[in-house]
Amino acid sequence: MVILTDFDGTITTKDVIDGILERFAGPEWLEIENQWLSGEIGSKECLRRQMALITVEASALEQVLNSVEIDSTFASFLQYCFAQEIPLRIVSDNFEWFIRHILRNNLPEHTHILDRTPIFANEVKLLGTRLEFSFPHSGPECTHGCATCKASLVKKIRANDKDEIIFIGDGMSDRFGAREADLVFAKSTLLEYCRKEGIEAIPFDQFSKIQGWVESKRKVPAPSWQPRKS
């Protein structure tokens, strides 16, 4: 199996981008957010316009990133996947710089694992007090205008590995990835969407539940044969 997980609201306990926008952007970001939620624009256009509203000093941005907490059971899940050699990928509409900073801040003892965990996300850098960003995982094949096309990533990973794709998420940006996966673990808005669309999904609240499920599926059953009596 290959496991793909969202970041904001899935690994983290709150939406990181929303927190940054609330702190450093004007109220216009909410109008843009509503246009995305209503389907008028894709997440790429939404983020492009929202991030352009932000003016921030490096120290203030780092302070916000340092305040982000993650699921208390994610460390165990990360360790388990690494020890069992189960490929784990983070797929997110967030930005790789922010994601890596938050994970290293919360899991400093697991840096050796985090450095080996691929992250498919947007790119950003701070130039003065303005953010410069790009969307390397949003291509012409994405018909929904996603910042990070999770559906395409699921297809590409399946084509390369031909393994079962497990997708984990919580929000609107996870809809199309969930539709392409073999198995979905969902909560919050994504769970509601899956139920509405008839997509089979297993509810979860923490990664400990997912780890328990994976462990149960990977147990080697006892042999059915009995040793021959001499």
PyRosetta script that sets phi, psi and omega in degrees:
from pyrosetta import init, pose_from_sequence

init()
pose = pose_from_sequence("MVILTDFDGTITTKDVIDGILERFAGPEWLEIENQWLSGEIGSKECLRRQMALITVEASALEQVLNSVEIDSTFASFLQYCFAQEIPLRIVSDNFEWFIRHILRNNLPEHTHILDRTPIFANEVKLLGTRLEFSFPHSGPECTHGCATCKASLVKKIRANDKDEIIFIGDGMSDRFGAREADLVFAKSTLLEYCRKEGIEAIPFDQFSKIQGWVESKRKVPAPSWQPRKS")
pose.set_psi(1, 152.5)
pose.set_omega(1, 173.4)
pose.set_phi(2, -123.1)
pose.set_psi(2, 131.9)
pose.set_omega(2, -175.5)
pose.set_phi(3, -109.7)
pose.set_psi(3, 125.2)
pose.set_omega(3, 174.9)
pose.set_phi(4, -113.0)
pose.set_psi(4, 128.9)
pose.set_omega(4, 179.6)
pose.set_phi(5, -129.2)
pose.set_psi(5, 140.0)
pose.set_omega(5, 170.4)
pose.set_phi(6, -68.7)
pose.set_psi(6, 169.2)
pose.set_omega(6, -178.0)
pose.set_phi(7, -112.3)
pose.set_psi(7, -65.2)
pose.set_omega(7, -175.2)
pose.set_phi(8, -64.7)
pose.set_psi(8, 123.0)
pose.set_omega(8, 178.4)
pose.set_phi(9, 78.4)
pose.set_psi(9, -6.3)
pose.set_omega(9, 179.0)
pose.set_phi(10, -110.4)
pose.set_psi(10, -61.6)
pose.set_omega(10, 171.2)
pose.set_phi(11, -80.4)
pose.set_psi(11, -42.2)
pose.set_omega(11, 177.7)
pose.set_phi(12, -84.5)
pose.set_psi(12, 161.9)
pose.set_omega(12, -179.4)
pose.set_phi(13, -88.4)
pose.set_psi(13, -8.4)
pose.set_omega(13, 176.9)
pose.set_phi(14, -147.1)
pose.set_psi(14, 167.2)
pose.set_omega(14, 179.9)
pose.set_phi(15, -78.2)
pose.set_psi(15, 115.4)
pose.set_omega(15, -174.7)
pose.set_phi(16, -67.5)
pose.set_psi(16, -47.8)
pose.set_omega(16, -177.4)
pose.set_phi(17, -62.1)
pose.set_psi(17, -42.3)
pose.set_omega(17, 177.7)
pose.set_phi(18, -60.1)
pose.set_psi(18, -40.1)
pose.set_omega(18, 178.8)
pose.set_phi(19, -63.4)
pose.set_psi(19, -39.8)
pose.set_omega(19, 178.3)
pose.set_phi(20, -67.4)
pose.set_psi(20, -42.2)
pose.set_omega(20, 179.6)
pose.set_phi(21, -66.0)
pose.set_psi(21, -40.5)
pose.set_omega(21, 178.4)
pose.set_phi(22, -61.2)
pose.set_psi(22, -33.9)
pose.set_omega(22, -175.8)
pose.set_phi(23, -85.4)
pose.set_psi(23, -38.5)
pose.set_omega(23, -168.0)
pose.set_phi(24, -121.0)
pose.set_psi(24, -2.4)
pose.set_omega(24, 178.6)
pose.set_phi(25, -115.0)
pose.set_psi(25, 157.8)
pose.set_omega(25, 176.3)
pose.set_phi(26, -73.8)
pose.set_psi(26, 173.6)
pose.set_omega(26, -176.2)
pose.set_phi(27, -64.6)
pose.set_psi(27, -11.4)
pose.set_omega(27, 179.4)
pose.set_phi(28, -59.2)
pose.set_psi(28, -23.8)
pose.set_omega(28, -176.3)
pose.set_phi(29, -62.4)
pose.set_psi(29, -29.1)
pose.set_omega(29, 179.9)
pose.set_phi(30, -70.1)
pose.set_psi(30, -35.2)
pose.set_omega(30, 177.0)
pose.set_phi(31, -64.0)
pose.set_psi(31, -41.9)
pose.set_omega(31, 178.1)
pose.set_phi(32, -65.9)
pose.set_psi(32, -40.4)
pose.set_omega(32, 178.2)
pose.set_phi(33, -59.1)
pose.set_psi(33, -42.6)
pose.set_omega(33, -179.9)
pose.set_phi(34, -65.7)
pose.set_psi(34, -33.4)
pose.set_omega(34, 177.0)
pose.set_phi(35, -65.1)
pose.set_psi(35, -36.4)
pose.set_omega(35, 177.0)
pose.set_phi(36, -70.0)
pose.set_psi(36, -45.4)
pose.set_omega(36, -178.5)
pose.set_phi(37, -62.6)
pose.set_psi(37, -31.3)
pose.set_omega(37, -180.0)
pose.set_phi(38, -83.9)
pose.set_psi(38, -6.5)
pose.set_omega(38, 178.4)
pose.set_phi(39, 88.9)
pose.set_psi(39, 6.9)
pose.set_omega(39, 179.8)
pose.set_phi(40, -69.8)
pose.set_psi(40, -34.7)
pose.set_omega(40, -179.8)
pose.set_phi(41, -134.4)
pose.set_psi(41, 160.7)
pose.set_omega(41, 175.8)
pose.set_phi(42, -86.2)
pose.set_psi(42, 172.6)
pose.set_omega(42, -177.3)
pose.set_phi(43, -67.7)
pose.set_psi(43, -27.6)
pose.set_omega(43, 177.6)
pose.set_phi(44, -64.8)
pose.set_psi(44, -49.4)
pose.set_omega(44, 178.4)
pose.set_phi(45, -64.3)
pose.set_psi(45, -38.4)
pose.set_omega(45, 178.1)
pose.set_phi(46, -59.8)
pose.set_psi(46, -51.9)
pose.set_omega(46, -178.9)
pose.set_phi(47, -66.5)
pose.set_psi(47, -39.4)
pose.set_omega(47, -179.9)
pose.set_phi(48, -57.5)
pose.set_psi(48, -43.7)
pose.set_omega(48, -178.5)
pose.set_phi(49, -76.3)
pose.set_psi(49, -37.4)
pose.set_omega(49, -179.3)
pose.set_phi(50, -69.3)
pose.set_psi(50, -45.7)
pose.set_omega(50, -177.0)
pose.set_phi(51, -66.2)
pose.set_psi(51, -26.1)
pose.set_omega(51, 177.8)
pose.set_phi(52, -68.5)
pose.set_psi(52, -15.6)
pose.set_omega(52, 179.4)
pose.set_phi(53, -81.7)
pose.set_psi(53, -13.7)
pose.set_omega(53, -169.4)
pose.set_phi(54, -85.0)
pose.set_psi(54, 132.6)
pose.set_omega(54, 168.2)
pose.set_phi(55, -125.5)
pose.set_psi(55, 123.0)
pose.set_omega(55, -172.2)
pose.set_phi(56, -153.7)
pose.set_psi(56, 143.8)
pose.set_omega(56, 172.0)
pose.set_phi(57, -84.6)
pose.set_psi(57, 150.0)
pose.set_omega(57, -177.7)
pose.set_phi(58, -57.1)
pose.set_psi(58, -42.5)
pose.set_omega(58, -177.5)
pose.set_phi(59, -65.0)
pose.set_psi(59, -37.9)
pose.set_omega(59, 179.9)
pose.set_phi(60, -70.0)
pose.set_psi(60, -39.9)
pose.set_omega(60, 177.9)
pose.set_phi(61, -64.1)
pose.set_psi(61, -43.3)
pose.set_omega(61, 179.2)
pose.set_phi(62, -63.6)
pose.set_psi(62, -35.9)
pose.set_omega(62, 178.4)
pose.set_phi(63, -61.7)
pose.set_psi(63, -42.0)
pose.set_omega(63, 178.9)
pose.set_phi(64, -66.4)
pose.set_psi(64, -44.4)
pose.set_omega(64, 180.0)
pose.set_phi(65, -62.2)
pose.set_psi(65, -37.7)
pose.set_omega(65, -179.6)
pose.set_phi(66, -68.6)
pose.set_psi(66, -19.6)
pose.set_omega(66, -178.3)
pose.set_phi(67, -85.7)
pose.set_psi(67, -8.7)
pose.set_omega(67, -176.1)
pose.set_phi(68, -76.2)
pose.set_psi(68, 130.9)
pose.set_omega(68, 177.8)
pose.set_phi(69, -104.5)
pose.set_psi(69, 155.1)
pose.set_omega(69, 179.2)
pose.set_phi(70, -118.1)
pose.set_psi(70, 165.1)
pose.set_omega(70, 175.1)
pose.set_phi(71, -51.5)
pose.set_psi(71, 126.2)
pose.set_omega(71, -175.7)
pose.set_phi(72, -65.3)
pose.set_psi(72, -15.3)
pose.set_omega(72, -179.2)
pose.set_phi(73, -102.0)
pose.set_psi(73, 1.5)
pose.set_omega(73, -177.8)
pose.set_phi(74, -68.9)
pose.set_psi(74, -34.1)
pose.set_omega(74, -179.7)
pose.set_phi(75, -58.6)
pose.set_psi(75, -44.2)
pose.set_omega(75, 178.8)
pose.set_phi(76, -64.2)
pose.set_psi(76, -41.2)
pose.set_omega(76, 179.1)
pose.set_phi(77, -63.4)
pose.set_psi(77, -43.2)
pose.set_omega(77, 178.5)
pose.set_phi(78, -60.9)
pose.set_psi(78, -46.7)
pose.set_omega(78, 178.8)
pose.set_phi(79, -61.7)
pose.set_psi(79, -43.7)
pose.set_omega(79, -178.5)
pose.set_phi(80, -61.3)
pose.set_psi(80, -48.8)
pose.set_omega(80, -179.6)
pose.set_phi(81, -60.9)
pose.set_psi(81, -40.2)
pose.set_omega(81, -180.0)
pose.set_phi(82, -65.4)
pose.set_psi(82, -46.3)
pose.set_omega(82, -178.1)
pose.set_phi(83, -66.2)
pose.set_psi(83, -35.0)
pose.set_omega(83, -178.0)
pose.set_phi(84, -90.1)
pose.set_psi(84, 1.5)
pose.set_omega(84, -179.6)
pose.set_phi(85, 57.6)
pose.set_psi(85, 40.5)
pose.set_omega(85, 174.1)
pose.set_phi(86, -93.5)
pose.set_psi(86, 118.1)
pose.set_omega(86, -179.1)
pose.set_phi(87, -60.5)
pose.set_psi(87, 127.5)
pose.set_omega(87, 178.5)
pose.set_phi(88, -122.2)
pose.set_psi(88, 127.0)
pose.set_omega(88, -178.9)
pose.set_phi(89, -126.0)
pose.set_psi(89, 137.7)
pose.set_omega(89, 173.9)
pose.set_phi(90, -98.8)
pose.set_psi(90, 125.5)
pose.set_omega(90, 179.5)
pose.set_phi(91, -122.7)
pose.set_psi(91, 122.3)
pose.set_omega(91, -168.5)
pose.set_phi(92, -151.6)
pose.set_psi(92, 149.7)
pose.set_omega(92, 170.1)
pose.set_phi(93, -83.6)
pose.set_psi(93, -0.8)
pose.set_omega(93, 174.4)
pose.set_phi(94, -77.1)
pose.set_psi(94, -168.4)
pose.set_omega(94, -176.9)
pose.set_phi(95, -115.4)
pose.set_psi(95, 138.1)
pose.set_omega(95, -173.0)
pose.set_phi(96, -57.2)
pose.set_psi(96, -41.1)
pose.set_omega(96, 179.6)
pose.set_phi(97, -57.5)
pose.set_psi(97, -47.5)
pose.set_omega(97, -179.4)
pose.set_phi(98, -63.3)
pose.set_psi(98, -44.3)
pose.set_omega(98, -177.2)
pose.set_phi(99, -61.5)
pose.set_psi(99, -49.7)
pose.set_omega(99, -178.6)
pose.set_phi(100, -64.4)
pose.set_psi(100, -38.0)
pose.set_omega(100, 178.6)
pose.set_phi(101, -61.9)
pose.set_psi(101, -46.9)
pose.set_omega(101, -178.3)
pose.set_phi(102, -64.3)
pose.set_psi(102, -44.0)
pose.set_omega(102, -179.1)
pose.set_phi(103, -65.5)
pose.set_psi(103, -43.8)
pose.set_omega(103, 179.6)
pose.set_phi(104, -66.6)
pose.set_psi(104, -34.1)
pose.set_omega(104, 179.0)
pose.set_phi(105, -68.2)
pose.set_psi(105, -37.7)
pose.set_omega(105, -179.0)
pose.set_phi(106, -85.2)
pose.set_psi(106, -27.7)
pose.set_omega(106, -174.9)
pose.set_phi(107, -129.2)
pose.set_psi(107, 58.4)
pose.set_omega(107, -176.5)
pose.set_phi(108, -62.0)
pose.set_psi(108, -25.4)
pose.set_omega(108, -179.2)
pose.set_phi(109, -78.9)
pose.set_psi(109, -8.4)
pose.set_omega(109, -177.8)
pose.set_phi(110, -114.5)
pose.set_psi(110, 23.3)
pose.set_omega(110, -177.9)
pose.set_phi(111, -57.2)
pose.set_psi(111, -37.1)
pose.set_omega(111, -178.2)
pose.set_phi(112, -63.6)
pose.set_psi(112, -30.4)
pose.set_omega(112, 176.6)
pose.set_phi(113, -80.8)
pose.set_psi(113, -44.1)
pose.set_omega(113, -178.6)
pose.set_phi(114, -59.4)
pose.set_psi(114, -37.4)
pose.set_omega(114, 179.9)
pose.set_phi(115, -65.4)
pose.set_psi(115, -19.9)
pose.set_omega(115, -179.4)
pose.set_phi(116, -103.2)
pose.set_psi(116, 5.6)
pose.set_omega(116, -179.2)
pose.set_phi(117, -99.3)
pose.set_psi(117, 111.5)
pose.set_omega(117, -179.8)
pose.set_phi(118, -63.9)
pose.set_psi(118, 140.0)
pose.set_omega(118, 176.7)
pose.set_phi(119, -123.9)
pose.set_psi(119, 122.2)
pose.set_omega(119, 176.3)
pose.set_phi(120, -104.6)
pose.set_psi(120, 102.5)
pose.set_omega(120, -175.2)
pose.set_phi(121, -152.4)
pose.set_psi(121, -179.3)
pose.set_omega(121, 178.4)
pose.set_phi(122, -78.8)
pose.set_psi(122, 166.5)
pose.set_omega(122, -179.6)
pose.set_phi(123, -114.7)
pose.set_psi(123, 144.1)
pose.set_omega(123, 179.9)
pose.set_phi(124, -150.7)
pose.set_psi(124, 149.3)
pose.set_omega(124, 170.6)
pose.set_phi(125, -144.6)
pose.set_psi(125, 154.7)
pose.set_omega(125, -176.9)
pose.set_phi(126, -99.3)
pose.set_psi(126, 119.6)
pose.set_omega(126, 176.9)
pose.set_phi(127, -113.1)
pose.set_psi(127, 101.7)
pose.set_omega(127, -173.6)
pose.set_phi(128, 70.3)
pose.set_psi(128, -114.4)
pose.set_omega(128, 177.4)
pose.set_phi(129, -115.9)
pose.set_psi(129, 11.7)
pose.set_omega(129, -179.5)
pose.set_phi(130, -115.3)
pose.set_psi(130, 149.2)
pose.set_omega(130, -179.8)
pose.set_phi(131, -97.0)
pose.set_psi(131, 132.7)
pose.set_omega(131, 173.0)
pose.set_phi(132, -109.1)
pose.set_psi(132, 129.0)
pose.set_omega(132, -170.8)
pose.set_phi(133, -139.3)
pose.set_psi(133, 160.7)
pose.set_omega(133, 177.4)
pose.set_phi(134, -148.9)
pose.set_psi(134, 168.0)
pose.set_omega(134, -173.0)
pose.set_phi(135, -129.0)
pose.set_psi(135, 79.2)
pose.set_omega(135, -174.8)
pose.set_phi(136, -69.6)
pose.set_psi(136, -15.4)
pose.set_omega(136, -177.5)
pose.set_phi(137, -111.7)
pose.set_psi(137, 26.4)
pose.set_omega(137, 173.7)
pose.set_phi(138, -122.6)
pose.set_psi(138, 107.4)
pose.set_omega(138, -175.6)
pose.set_phi(139, -117.4)
pose.set_psi(139, 179.4)
pose.set_omega(139, -179.8)
pose.set_phi(140, -63.2)
pose.set_psi(140, -19.5)
pose.set_omega(140, 179.3)
pose.set_phi(141, -74.0)
pose.set_psi(141, -13.8)
pose.set_omega(141, 179.6)
pose.set_phi(142, -82.4)
pose.set_psi(142, 115.6)
pose.set_omega(142, -177.5)
pose.set_phi(143, -91.1)
pose.set_psi(143, -1.9)
pose.set_omega(143, -177.0)
pose.set_phi(144, -108.5)
pose.set_psi(144, 0.5)
pose.set_omega(144, 179.2)
pose.set_phi(145, 69.8)
pose.set_psi(145, 34.6)
pose.set_omega(145, -177.5)
pose.set_phi(146, -75.7)
pose.set_psi(146, 146.4)
pose.set_omega(146, 173.6)
pose.set_phi(147, -68.0)
pose.set_psi(147, -47.5)
pose.set_omega(147, 170.7)
pose.set_phi(148, -120.3)
pose.set_psi(148, 114.9)
pose.set_omega(148, -175.4)
pose.set_phi(149, -80.7)
pose.set_psi(149, 94.8)
pose.set_omega(149, -176.2)
pose.set_phi(150, -71.3)
pose.set_psi(150, -30.4)
pose.set_omega(150, 176.9)
pose.set_phi(151, -63.1)
pose.set_psi(151, -44.2)
pose.set_omega(151, 179.1)
pose.set_phi(152, -64.3)
pose.set_psi(152, -38.4)
pose.set_omega(152, 180.0)
pose.set_phi(153, -65.6)
pose.set_psi(153, -40.4)
pose.set_omega(153, 177.1)
pose.set_phi(154, -60.6)
pose.set_psi(154, -45.3)
pose.set_omega(154, -178.9)
pose.set_phi(155, -63.4)
pose.set_psi(155, -43.1)
pose.set_omega(155, -178.4)
pose.set_phi(156, -66.3)
pose.set_psi(156, -42.7)
pose.set_omega(156, -179.3)
pose.set_phi(157, -67.0)
pose.set_psi(157, -39.0)
pose.set_omega(157, 177.2)
pose.set_phi(158, -65.6)
pose.set_psi(158, -38.7)
pose.set_omega(158, -179.8)
pose.set_phi(159, -64.7)
pose.set_psi(159, -34.2)
pose.set_omega(159, -178.3)
pose.set_phi(160, -80.2)
pose.set_psi(160, -42.3)
pose.set_omega(160, -171.5)
pose.set_phi(161, -103.9)
pose.set_psi(161, -21.6)
pose.set_omega(161, -178.3)
pose.set_phi(162, 53.5)
pose.set_psi(162, 35.3)
pose.set_omega(162, -179.5)
pose.set_phi(163, -108.7)
pose.set_psi(163, 171.3)
pose.set_omega(163, 174.8)
pose.set_phi(164, -69.6)
pose.set_psi(164, 129.7)
pose.set_omega(164, 180.0)
pose.set_phi(165, -101.0)
pose.set_psi(165, 118.8)
pose.set_omega(165, 175.5)
pose.set_phi(166, -102.8)
pose.set_psi(166, 126.1)
pose.set_omega(166, -177.0)
pose.set_phi(167, -115.0)
pose.set_psi(167, 134.0)
pose.set_omega(167, -177.9)
pose.set_phi(168, -123.3)
pose.set_psi(168, 128.0)
pose.set_omega(168, -179.8)
pose.set_phi(169, -164.2)
pose.set_psi(169, 179.0)
pose.set_omega(169, -176.4)
pose.set_phi(170, -139.4)
pose.set_psi(170, -14.8)
pose.set_omega(170, -168.2)
pose.set_phi(171, -133.2)
pose.set_psi(171, -171.1)
pose.set_omega(171, -177.0)
pose.set_phi(172, -60.6)
pose.set_psi(172, -36.5)
pose.set_omega(172, -177.2)
pose.set_phi(173, -70.9)
pose.set_psi(173, -8.6)
pose.set_omega(173, -178.6)
pose.set_phi(174, -96.8)
pose.set_psi(174, -3.5)
pose.set_omega(174, -173.5)
pose.set_phi(175, -55.9)
pose.set_psi(175, -49.9)
pose.set_omega(175, -171.2)
pose.set_phi(176, -76.9)
pose.set_psi(176, -30.4)
pose.set_omega(176, 173.3)
pose.set_phi(177, -66.3)
pose.set_psi(177, -39.9)
pose.set_omega(177, 179.7)
pose.set_phi(178, -64.0)
pose.set_psi(178, -35.1)
pose.set_omega(178, -178.6)
pose.set_phi(179, -66.2)
pose.set_psi(179, -25.3)
pose.set_omega(179, -176.5)
pose.set_phi(180, -97.3)
pose.set_psi(180, -12.5)
pose.set_omega(180, -174.8)
pose.set_phi(181, -78.7)
pose.set_psi(181, 163.1)
pose.set_omega(181, 176.5)
pose.set_phi(182, -82.7)
pose.set_psi(182, -30.8)
pose.set_omega(182, -180.0)
pose.set_phi(183, -147.5)
pose.set_psi(183, 139.5)
pose.set_omega(183, -177.1)
pose.set_phi(184, -122.5)
pose.set_psi(184, 133.4)
pose.set_omega(184, 165.7)
pose.set_phi(185, -108.0)
pose.set_psi(185, 124.8)
pose.set_omega(185, -171.9)
pose.set_phi(186, -137.6)
pose.set_psi(186, 153.4)
pose.set_omega(186, 171.5)
pose.set_phi(187, -145.3)
pose.set_psi(187, 169.6)
pose.set_omega(187, 174.6)
pose.set_phi(188, 55.6)
pose.set_psi(188, -133.4)
pose.set_omega(188, -174.6)
pose.set_phi(189, -61.9)
pose.set_psi(189, -38.0)
pose.set_omega(189, 179.8)
pose.set_phi(190, -64.6)
pose.set_psi(190, -39.8)
pose.set_omega(190, 179.1)
pose.set_phi(191, -63.1)
pose.set_psi(191, -41.9)
pose.set_omega(191, 177.2)
pose.set_phi(192, -62.1)
pose.set_psi(192, -42.4)
pose.set_omega(192, -179.8)
pose.set_phi(193, -63.2)
pose.set_psi(193, -46.2)
pose.set_omega(193, -178.9)
pose.set_phi(194, -61.1)
pose.set_psi(194, -42.3)
pose.set_omega(194, 179.5)
pose.set_phi(195, -64.6)
pose.set_psi(195, -40.0)
pose.set_omega(195, 179.8)
pose.set_phi(196, -66.8)
pose.set_psi(196, -38.4)
pose.set_omega(196, -174.9)
pose.set_phi(197, -92.0)
pose.set_psi(197, -0.1)
pose.set_omega(197, 179.3)
pose.set_phi(198, 74.5)
pose.set_psi(198, 26.6)
pose.set_omega(198, 177.3)
pose.set_phi(199, -92.0)
pose.set_psi(199, 122.5)
pose.set_omega(199, -179.2)
pose.set_phi(200, -66.4)
pose.set_psi(200, 125.1)
pose.set_omega(200, -178.4)
pose.set_phi(201, -143.1)
pose.set_psi(201, 142.6)
pose.set_omega(201, 177.1)
pose.set_phi(202, -95.6)
pose.set_psi(202, 121.2)
pose.set_omega(202, 178.6)
pose.set_phi(203, -67.5)
pose.set_psi(203, 146.4)
pose.set_omega(203, 174.4)
pose.set_phi(204, -148.5)
pose.set_psi(204, 157.2)
pose.set_omega(204, 173.8)
pose.set_phi(205, -118.3)
pose.set_psi(205, -28.6)
pose.set_omega(205, 178.0)
pose.set_phi(206, -140.3)
pose.set_psi(206, 162.3)
pose.set_omega(206, -178.5)
pose.set_phi(207, -67.7)
pose.set_psi(207, -17.3)
pose.set_omega(207, 178.6)
pose.set_phi(208, -61.7)
pose.set_psi(208, -35.0)
pose.set_omega(208, 178.3)
pose.set_phi(209, -67.0)
pose.set_psi(209, -41.1)
pose.set_omega(209, -180.0)
pose.set_phi(210, -67.2)
pose.set_psi(210, -40.8)
pose.set_omega(210, 178.5)
pose.set_phi(211, -61.4)
pose.set_psi(211, -42.1)
pose.set_omega(211, 178.4)
pose.set_phi(212, -61.0)
pose.set_psi(212, -40.0)
pose.set_omega(212, 179.0)
pose.set_phi(213, -65.0)
pose.set_psi(213, -45.9)
pose.set_omega(213, -179.8)
pose.set_phi(214, -62.6)
pose.set_psi(214, -43.7)
pose.set_omega(214, 179.2)
pose.set_phi(215, -59.6)
pose.set_psi(215, -41.3)
pose.set_omega(215, -178.6)
pose.set_phi(216, -66.9)
pose.set_psi(216, -34.3)
pose.set_omega(216, -179.3)
pose.set_phi(217, -76.3)
pose.set_psi(217, -23.9)
pose.set_omega(217, -176.0)
pose.set_phi(218, -96.5)
pose.set_psi(218, 0.9)
pose.set_omega(218, 177.6)
pose.set_phi(219, -68.0)
pose.set_psi(219, 134.9)
pose.set_omega(219, 178.2)
pose.set_phi(220, -82.4)
pose.set_psi(220, 121.4)
pose.set_omega(220, -178.5)
pose.set_phi(221, -67.1)
pose.set_psi(221, 151.5)
pose.set_omega(221, 178.6)
pose.set_phi(222, -66.7)
pose.set_psi(222, 144.8)
pose.set_omega(222, -179.5)
pose.set_phi(223, -63.6)
pose.set_psi(223, 142.6)
pose.set_omega(223, -177.8)
pose.set_phi(224, -83.2)
pose.set_psi(224, -17.1)
pose.set_omega(224, -178.2)
pose.set_phi(225, -82.0)
pose.set_psi(225, 159.4)
pose.set_omega(225, 177.3)
pose.set_phi(226, -115.7)
pose.set_psi(226, 143.0)
pose.set_omega(226, 179.1)
pose.set_phi(227, -60.8)
pose.set_psi(227, 140.0)
pose.set_omega(227, -179.9)
pose.set_phi(228, -68.0)
pose.set_psi(228, 135.6)
pose.set_omega(228, 178.7)
pose.set_phi(229, -77.0)
pose.set_psi(229, 138.5)
pose.set_omega(229, 178.9)
pose.set_phi(230, -86.4)
pose.dump_pdb("model.pdb")
